[in-house]
Amino acid sequence: MSQDAEIWASLPLPAFLIDPDDRIEDINSAAEGFLNASSKAVKGTPVWDQVMIDAPIEEAFDRARLNGTPLFVNDIDVGSGNKAPLQCALQIAPLVGRPGFMLLLISPRELAGRMTQSHSVKSAAKSAIGMAEMLAHEIKNPLAGITGAAQLLSMNLSPEDLELTDLIVTESRRIVKLLEQVEQFGNLSAPDFRPVNIHDVLDRARRSALLGFGANMKIIEDYDPSLPMAYGDPDQLLQVVLNLLKNASEAADPKGGTIRIHSYFEHSFRLRRSDGSGQSLPLQVEIIDDGPGLPDKIKADIFDPFVSGRENGTGLGLALVSKIISDHDGWISVTSVPGKTVFRISLPRVPRELREQQN
């Protein structure tokens, strides 16, 4: 490999070499991760078919080529056909020595705002969970007394009045069950971090779903076989995937729908913490269903405790998922339109020092 080829392959940003007809001449490995497509697959295709920009960029691009000057664009949404757009900065420059050829660099923002939001949600969730645990403890004791009293009363009541005491007992037990789910948040231990084959976790969750709540669903595996090991707690990650599959199953047509589990590597995905430190989260898992989508009024708060789009839903499943992923220093997001809802989990890979010890 020549020195130029080594530099090209080592660029940490997605880079595109574009010919005079606006077709892709070459892309580096970071761009392959950004597009979730190989260099061979996209070579020769129109660049604007692969790189989707939410702005009229073509005219400015042509002007930069004509004048032989660089072009810088900040805070613009850039995506591809395989993923939701990210806010990015673009750098475009003519290639010296090759007239008409342009170099396009994409710099995805490190999602500082999202990380701040993640910490804010995590902090708010901790406060809500602490209060909920206290209330759960205080409410369960009198509920036990109410249930016992209703059962004693039922021993000397007419059949008509028995319906009322049965209702008291049934509803009291339902409330206790809900409170026990709330207490689960506080009882969740810290993750037992270790190298995890995420595909083993996905397979366990898929098999469990097909034998239970997802028996009527078609679950498609769309895995990247070259995905490296994740770093996390396999049991807690299994709980996350099971919750997301259950959520997708309940959103689908009762007669059955389709869920796709998609894994891939995105080299450029980073999250920046509020203290300025960064975290690379290259391992991506998406749970995609073909249900009606999330109601608009709850999309922004779907990971908050007690927010649910289903009648009689507790709103705790996705809140628990968010807490576990946050404890893993990961990121979870959702995009939803009618017919396609995508929950995306971003996780860290095994730290370099541990990988070197294993080798």
C-alpha positions in Angstrom: 0.0 0.0 0.0 1.4 3.4 -1.0 1.8 6.2 1.6 -1.1 8.1 -0.1 -3.4 5.1 0.2 -2.4 4.6 3.8 -3.3 8.2 4.6 -6.6 7.9 2.7 -7.5 4.7 4.6 -6.5 6.3 8.0 -8.6 9.4 7.7 -11.0 9.4 10.7 -13.7 11.4 8.8 -15.9 10.1 6.0 -14.1 11.1 2.8 -15.4 11.0 -0.8 -13.5 11.5 -4.0 -15.9 12.9 -6.6 -15.3 13.0 -10.4 -16.3 15.8 -12.7 -19.7 14.2 -13.3 -20.5 14.2 -9.6 -20.0 10.5 -9.4 -18.2 8.7 -6.6 -14.6 7.8 -7.6 -13.6 6.4 -4.2 -14.5 6.5 -0.5 -12.4 5.7 2.6 -13.3 3.2 5.3 -14.9 5.9 7.5 -17.2 6.7 4.6 -18.1 3.0 4.2 -19.2 3.1 7.9 -21.1 6.3 7.4 -23.0 4.9 4.4 -23.1 1.4 5.7 -22.0 0.3 2.3 -18.8 -0.9 0.7 -16.6 1.2 -1.5 -17.2 -1.3 -4.4 -21.0 -0.9 -4.1 -21.0 2.9 -4.4 -18.2 3.6 -6.9 -19.6 5.1 -10.0 -22.9 6.1 -8.4 -24.1 9.8 -8.2 -22.8 11.2 -4.9 -26.1 12.9 -4.1 -27.9 9.5 -4.4 -25.7 8.2 -1.6 -25.1 11.4 0.5 -28.5 12.9 1.3 -28.2 16.5 2.5 -31.2 18.5 3.8 -30.2 21.7 1.9 -29.7 22.9 -1.7 -26.0 22.1 -1.7 -25.4 21.2 -5.4 -25.3 24.8 -6.7 -22.7 25.9 -4.1 -20.7 22.7 -4.9 -20.7 23.5 -8.6 -19.5 27.0 -7.8 -16.7 25.7 -5.7 -15.6 23.4 -8.5 -15.8 26.2 -11.1 -13.8 28.7 -9.0 -11.4 26.2 -7.6 -12.1 27.3 -4.1 -13.0 25.3 -0.9 -16.4 25.3 0.6 -17.3 24.9 4.3 -20.9 24.3 5.5 -21.7 24.0 9.2 -24.8 22.5 11.0 -26.4 20.7 8.1 -28.3 17.4 8.3 -26.6 14.6 6.3 -27.7 11.0 6.0 -27.9 8.1 3.6 -30.6 5.7 2.5 -29.7 3.3 5.3 -29.9 5.6 8.3 -31.4 8.7 9.8 -29.5 12.0 9.2 -27.0 13.4 11.6 -26.0 17.1 12.0 -22.7 17.5 10.4 -20.1 20.0 9.0 -19.0 19.6 5.4 -15.7 20.5 3.9 -15.4 20.5 0.1 -12.3 21.3 -1.8 -10.9 20.8 -5.4 -8.3 18.1 -5.8 -5.0 19.5 -6.7 -3.6 18.1 -10.0 -7.0 16.6 -11.1 -9.2 19.2 -12.7 -12.9 18.8 -12.0 -12.3 16.3 -9.1 -13.6 17.3 -5.7 -12.9 16.0 -2.2 -15.8 15.9 0.2 -15.2 15.5 4.0 -18.1 14.9 6.4 -17.7 15.7 10.1 -20.6 14.4 12.1 -21.1 16.4 15.3 -20.3 14.6 18.4 -23.8 15.1 19.6 -22.9 17.3 22.5 -26.5 18.4 22.8 -27.8 14.8 22.8 -25.3 13.8 25.4 -26.3 16.8 27.6 -29.9 15.7 27.1 -28.9 12.1 27.9 -27.4 13.2 31.2 -30.4 15.4 31.9 -32.8 12.6 31.3 -30.6 10.3 33.4 -30.6 12.8 36.3 -34.3 13.4 36.0 -35.0 9.6 35.8 -32.9 9.1 39.0 -35.0 11.7 40.8 -38.2 10.2 39.6 -37.1 6.7 40.4 -36.0 7.7 43.9 -39.4 9.3 44.6 -41.3 6.4 43.0 -39.4 3.9 45.2 -40.3 5.8 48.3 -43.9 6.0 47.3 -44.0 2.4 46.3 -42.8 1.4 49.8 -45.3 3.6 51.5 -48.2 2.6 49.3 -47.7 -1.2 49.4 -48.2 -1.5 53.1 -51.7 0.1 53.3 -52.6 -1.8 50.1 -51.9 -5.1 51.9 -54.2 -3.9 54.7 -56.9 -2.9 52.2 -56.7 -6.3 50.4 -56.9 -8.2 53.7 -59.8 -6.2 54.9 -61.7 -6.8 51.6 -61.1 -10.5 51.8 -62.4 -10.6 55.4 -65.5 -8.7 54.4 -66.2 -11.0 51.5 -66.7 -13.9 53.9 -70.1 -12.6 55.0 -71.4 -10.7 52.0 -74.1 -11.4 49.4 -73.1 -12.4 45.9 -73.9 -8.8 44.7 -71.6 -7.2 47.2 -68.9 -9.8 46.6 -68.4 -8.2 43.2 -67.3 -5.0 44.9 -64.8 -6.7 47.2 -63.4 -8.8 44.4 -62.9 -5.6 42.5 -61.0 -4.1 45.4 -58.7 -7.1 45.7 -58.1 -7.3 41.9 -57.2 -3.6 41.6 -55.1 -3.6 44.7 -53.0 -6.5 43.3 -52.7 -4.7 40.0 -51.3 -1.6 41.8 -48.9 -3.8 43.8 -47.6 -5.4 40.6 -47.1 -1.9 39.1 -45.2 -0.7 42.2 -43.0 -3.8 42.0 -42.0 -2.8 38.5 -41.1 0.7 39.7 -38.9 -0.8 42.4 -37.0 -2.8 39.8 -35.4 0.4 38.7 -33.7 0.9 42.0 -32.8 -2.8 42.4 -30.9 -2.9 39.1 -27.3 -3.5 39.8 -24.4 -1.8 38.0 -23.4 -3.5 34.8 -20.9 -6.4 35.0 -18.8 -5.2 32.1 -17.1 -7.9 29.9 -16.6 -8.6 26.2 -19.9 -9.5 24.7 -20.8 -11.0 21.3 -23.8 -8.8 20.6 -25.1 -11.3 18.1 -25.3 -14.0 20.8 -27.5 -11.6 22.8 -29.7 -10.8 19.8 -30.1 -14.5 19.0 -31.2 -15.3 22.5 -33.7 -12.5 22.5 -35.0 -13.5 19.1 -35.6 -17.1 20.1 -37.2 -16.1 23.4 -39.5 -13.7 21.6 -40.6 -16.2 19.0 -41.5 -18.7 21.7 -43.6 -16.1 23.6 -44.9 -12.6 22.9 -43.6 -12.6 19.3 -45.0 -15.9 18.2 -47.1 -14.2 15.5 -44.2 -12.0 14.3 -41.7 -12.5 11.5 -38.3 -11.6 12.9 -35.6 -11.0 10.3 -31.9 -11.1 11.1 -29.7 -8.6 9.3 -26.3 -8.8 11.0 -22.9 -7.6 10.1 -20.8 -10.7 10.7 -17.6 -8.8 11.1 -18.9 -6.8 14.1 -16.3 -6.7 16.9 -17.1 -7.5 20.5 -19.2 -5.1 22.5 -18.3 -4.1 26.1 -21.2 -4.5 28.5 -23.3 -6.8 30.7 -24.8 -9.6 28.6 -27.8 -10.1 30.9 -28.7 -6.5 31.0 -28.3 -6.1 27.2 -30.5 -9.1 26.7 -33.1 -7.4 28.9 -32.9 -4.3 26.7 -33.3 -6.2 23.4 -36.2 -8.3 24.9 -38.0 -5.1 25.9 -37.5 -3.5 22.5 -38.8 -6.7 20.7 -41.8 -6.8 23.0 -42.5 -3.2 22.4 -42.3 -3.8 18.6 -44.5 -6.8 18.8 -47.2 -5.0 20.8 -47.1 -2.1 18.2 -47.6 -4.5 15.3 -50.8 -5.8 13.8 -52.2 -8.5 16.2 -52.3 -10.9 13.3 -48.5 -10.5 12.9 -46.0 -8.1 11.5 -42.3 -7.9 10.6 -39.4 -7.0 12.9 -35.9 -6.6 11.5 -32.9 -6.7 13.8 -30.0 -4.9 12.1 -26.5 -4.7 13.3 -23.7 -2.7 11.8 -20.4 -0.8 12.5 -20.3 3.0 12.3 -16.8 4.2 12.8 -17.7 7.9 13.0 -20.4 7.7 15.7 -19.1 9.5 18.9 -20.8 11.0 21.9 -19.4 13.9 23.8 -20.1 14.2 27.5 -20.9 17.5 29.2 -17.4 17.6 30.7 -15.8 17.6 27.2 -14.6 14.0 27.2 -15.6 11.8 24.2 -16.9 8.3 23.8 -16.8 6.3 20.7 -19.9 4.2 20.1 -19.3 2.3 16.9 -21.5 -0.7 17.4 -25.0 -0.2 16.2 -28.1 -2.3 16.8 -31.5 -1.3 15.3 -34.9 -2.9 16.1 -37.2 -2.0 13.2 -40.9 -2.7 13.1 -43.6 -2.0 10.5 -46.3 -0.9 13.0 -48.3 2.4 13.0 -45.5 4.5 14.6 -45.3 6.5 17.8 -47.9 9.1 18.5 -46.5 12.6 17.9 -47.3 13.8 21.3 -45.0 11.4 23.1 -42.1 11.0 20.6 -39.9 13.4 22.5 -40.6 11.8 25.9 -40.8 8.1 25.0 -37.9 7.2 27.3 -39.2 9.0 30.3 -40.8 7.0 33.1 -44.6 6.6 32.9 -44.9 7.7 29.3 -46.7 5.1 27.2 -48.4 5.1 23.8 -50.6 2.1 24.7 -53.8 1.9 26.6 -53.1 0.6 30.1 -49.3 0.7 29.4 -47.1 1.4 32.4 -44.5 3.4 30.5 -41.7 1.7 32.4 -40.3 -0.7 29.8 -38.5 1.9 27.6 -37.5 4.0 30.7 -35.7 0.9 32.0 -34.1 0.3 28.5 -32.9 3.9 28.6 -31.4 3.5 32.1 -29.5 0.4 31.2 -28.1 1.8 28.0 -27.1 5.0 29.9 -25.4 2.9 32.6 -23.4 1.3 29.7 -22.3 4.8 28.6 -24.2 4.1 25.4 -26.9 5.9 23.5 -30.4 5.0 22.4 -32.6 6.9 20.0 -35.8 6.4 18.0 -37.1 7.6 14.7 -40.7 6.8 13.8 -43.1 7.3 10.9 -46.2 5.3 10.1 -45.0 1.9 8.9 -41.5 2.2 10.2 -40.2 2.7 13.8 -36.5 2.3 14.4 -35.0 2.0 17.9 -31.3 2.4 17.6 -28.8 1.3 20.3 -25.1 2.6 20.1 -22.6 0.7 22.2 -18.9 0.9 22.9 -16.5 -1.8 21.8 -14.1 -3.6 24.1 -11.4 -1.1 25.3 -8.1 -1.2 23.4 -6.1 -2.3 26.4 -8.4 -5.3 27.0 -8.2 -6.2 23.3 -4.4 -6.1 23.5 -4.4 -8.3 26.6 -6.6 -10.9 24.8 -4.2 -10.9 21.8 
